[in-house]
């Protein structure tokens, strides 16, 4: 099947996931992205959806190319003024980024569900892909550390993910329901892609929403993942630290073990070629390629290889 004719569903969160989704968006006409919302938070009185916004800004061509998150060329006049009024501005938000959060907060408070708000925002930005929050319900990742239980943004941003991770709790997950369209996105897909996102705090919460893991396990789609670990390290964020702290091998093989029964193929970096036989022993096909993404051309190249891996199966 030509890539352009595929119906593709991707699970994503964070910068790496957004980059691969951007590559897929340039190749397929029917793309749905199910995005983690367990790191959503209220900051400065506003409803912030960091993973949704990172994917949204990346697909809209607005993302800061240096950080991968936020808006390119953004200013911080508002935040500086808040600091002058005595506010602790520990969570950086640019002025254009703030506009997104003001609009989202107002609509949520008026009773519009997050999935509808997200659809409206992506339409306003001219995004073709369908972005779905994993749930419209409140779910919050809590990080257990030797210093106590921390809200995810306090752990990740406030304390710069320096604390050892003893455990993770998804507050509210038991009563959460998949957002409209999420389960259908697995049933209707030709290919499901697990982006190179943190398996614990980006992909894990999506899979923990009741019904989603079963939908992924039972789909007839070809399921392809990309390891977020290259040469024993995470390119960005605390994935490597979490693997180690939670008792897993810090490698593409460690990632593969987490996804047994949920993937058919795992794409790993050339640097990890020696791990391919052990991953195959787990029952997964392996594609060895360059998984580190730079600009748009590189993202499309990896996205094409991911789709080729699906067809090849």
Residue pairs with C-beta under 8 A, 6 or more apart in sequence:
1 190
1 311
3 27
3 28
3 304
3 307
4 27
4 28
4 29
5 29
6 28
6 30
6 190
6 191
6 307
6 310
7 28
7 30
7 32
7 188
7 189
7 190
7 191
8 24
8 28
8 30
8 31
8 32
8 189
8 190
8 191
8 192
8 193
8 307
9 31
9 32
9 33
9 34
9 185
9 186
9 188
9 189
9 191
9 192
9 193
9 221
10 17
10 20
10 21
10 24
10 31
10 32
10 33
10 34
10 192
10 193
10 194
10 195
11 17
11 33
11 34
11 192
11 193
11 194
11 195
11 197
11 203
11 206
11 207
11 216
12 18
12 20
12 21
12 33
12 34
12 35
12 36
12 51
12 55
12 195
12 197
12 202
13 35
13 36
13 39
13 51
13 54
13 55
13 195
13 197
13 198
13 201
13 202
13 203
13 206
14 51
14 54
14 197
14 198
14 202
14 236
14 237
15 54
15 67
15 68
15 69
15 236
15 237
16 195
16 196
16 197
16 228
16 235
16 236
16 293
17 51
17 54
17 55
17 195
17 196
17 197
17 202
18 54
18 55
18 57
18 58
18 59
18 63
18 68
18 195
19 58
19 68
19 293
19 299
20 193
20 195
20 196
20 226
20 293
20 299
20 302
20 303
20 306
21 31
21 33
21 55
21 58
21 59
21 129
21 195
22 58
22 59
22 296
22 299
23 293
23 296
23 298
23 299
23 300
23 301
23 302
23 303
23 304
24 31
24 193
24 303
24 306
24 307
25 31
25 59
25 128
25 129
26 296
26 299
26 300
26 303
27 300
27 303
27 304
27 307
28 307
29 128
31 128
31 129
31 130
32 129
32 130
32 131
32 132
32 181
32 185
32 189
33 55
33 129
33 130
33 131
33 132
34 132
34 133
34 134
34 182
34 185
34 206
34 212
35 51
35 52
35 55
35 131
35 132
35 133
35 134
35 206
36 51
36 134
36 197
36 201
36 202
36 203
36 205
36 206
37 49
37 51
37 52
37 114
37 133
37 134
37 135
37 139
37 205
38 134
38 139
38 140
38 141
38 152
38 170
38 173
38 201
38 205
39 50
39 51
39 141
39 152
39 153
39 156
39 201
40 47
40 48
40 49
40 50
40 52
40 138
40 139
40 140
41 48
41 50
41 140
41 151
41 152
41 153
42 48
43 91
43 93
43 153
44 82
44 87
44 91
44 93
45 105
46 98
46 101
46 102
46 104
46 105
47 101
47 104
47 105
47 108
48 91
48 93
48 101
48 153
49 104
49 114
49 118
49 133
50 69
50 153
51 202
52 118
52 131
52 133
53 69
53 97
53 100
54 63
54 68
54 69
55 131
56 118
56 121
56 122
56 125
56 127
56 131
57 63
57 64
57 69
57 70
57 71
58 68
59 122
59 125
59 127
59 129
59 131
60 122
60 125
60 126
60 127
62 71
62 72
62 96
62 125
63 69
63 70
63 71
63 72
64 70
64 71
64 72
64 73
64 74
65 72
68 236
70 92
70 93
70 94
70 97
71 94
71 96
71 97
74 94
74 95
74 96
74 97
75 94
75 95
75 96
76 92
76 93
76 94
76 95
77 95
78 93
78 95
78 98
79 89
79 92
79 93
79 94
79 95
79 98
80 89
82 89
83 89
90 157
90 158
91 153
91 157
91 158
93 101
100 121
103 117
103 121
104 114
104 117
104 121
107 116
107 117
107 120
108 114
108 117
113 136
113 179
114 133
114 136
114 179
115 132
115 133
115 136
115 179
115 180
115 181
118 131
118 132
118 133
119 130
119 131
122 129
122 130
122 131
130 181
130 185
132 179
132 180
132 181
132 182
132 185
133 179
134 178
134 179
134 182
134 205
134 206
134 209
134 212
135 176
135 177
135 178
135 179
135 182
135 209
136 177
136 179
136 180
137 172
137 175
137 176
137 177
138 172
138 176
139 170
139 171
139 172
139 173
139 176
139 205
139 209
140 151
140 152
140 170
140 171
140 172
141 152
141 168
141 169
141 170
141 171
141 201
141 205
142 149
142 150
142 151
142 152
142 168
142 169
142 170
142 171
143 149
143 150
143 151
143 152
143 155
143 163
143 165
143 167
143 168
144 150
144 165
144 166
144 167
144 168
144 169
145 155
145 163
145 164
145 165
145 166
146 163
146 164
146 166
147 163
149 169
150 159
150 163
152 201
155 161
155 163
156 237
156 238
161 237
161 238
161 241
164 241
164 245
165 238
165 241
165 242
165 245
165 246
166 245
167 246
168 200
168 201
168 204
168 242
168 246
170 205
170 208
173 205
173 208
173 209
173 210
174 210
176 209
176 210
177 209
177 210
177 211
178 209
178 210
178 211
178 212
178 215
182 209
182 212
182 215
183 211
183 212
183 215
186 192
186 212
186 215
186 216
186 218
186 219
186 221
187 215
187 219
189 219
189 221
190 221
190 222
190 310
191 221
191 222
191 223
191 224
191 307
191 310
192 216
192 219
192 221
192 222
192 223
192 224
193 223
193 224
193 225
193 226
193 306
194 203
194 223
194 224
194 225
194 226
194 259
194 262
194 263
195 203
195 225
195 226
196 226
196 227
196 228
196 235
196 291
197 203
197 228
198 204
198 228
198 234
198 237
198 238
198 239
198 242
199 228
199 239
199 243
199 255
199 258
199 259
200 239
200 242
200 243
200 246
201 238
201 242
206 212
207 213
207 216
207 262
213 262
216 223
216 262
217 261
217 262
222 264
222 265
222 310
222 311
222 313
223 262
223 263
223 264
223 265
224 263
224 264
224 265
224 266
224 267
224 306
224 307
224 309
224 310
225 255
225 259
225 263
225 265
225 266
225 267
226 266
226 267
226 291
226 302
226 306
227 252
227 255
227 256
227 266
227 267
227 268
227 269
227 272
227 291
228 234
228 235
228 239
228 255
229 239
229 240
229 243
229 250
229 251
229 252
229 254
229 255
229 272
230 252
230 269
230 271
230 272
230 291
230 292
231 269
231 271
231 272
232 240
232 250
232 251
233 240
233 250
234 240
234 241
235 292
240 250
243 249
243 250
243 254
243 255
244 250
248 254
248 257
248 258
249 257
251 272
251 275
252 266
252 268
252 269
252 272
252 275
252 279
253 275
253 278
253 279
255 266
256 263
256 266
256 279
256 282
256 284
257 282
259 266
259 284
260 282
260 283
260 284
263 284
264 284
264 285
264 313
265 284
265 285
265 286
265 287
265 309
265 310
265 313
266 279
266 284
266 285
266 286
266 287
267 286
267 287
267 288
267 289
267 291
267 302
267 305
267 306
267 309
268 275
268 276
268 279
268 286
268 287
268 288
268 289
268 291
269 288
269 289
269 290
269 291
269 292
270 288
270 289
270 290
272 288
273 288
276 286
276 288
279 286
280 286
285 309
285 313
287 305
287 306
287 309
289 302
289 305
290 298
290 301
290 302
291 302
292 298
293 299
293 302
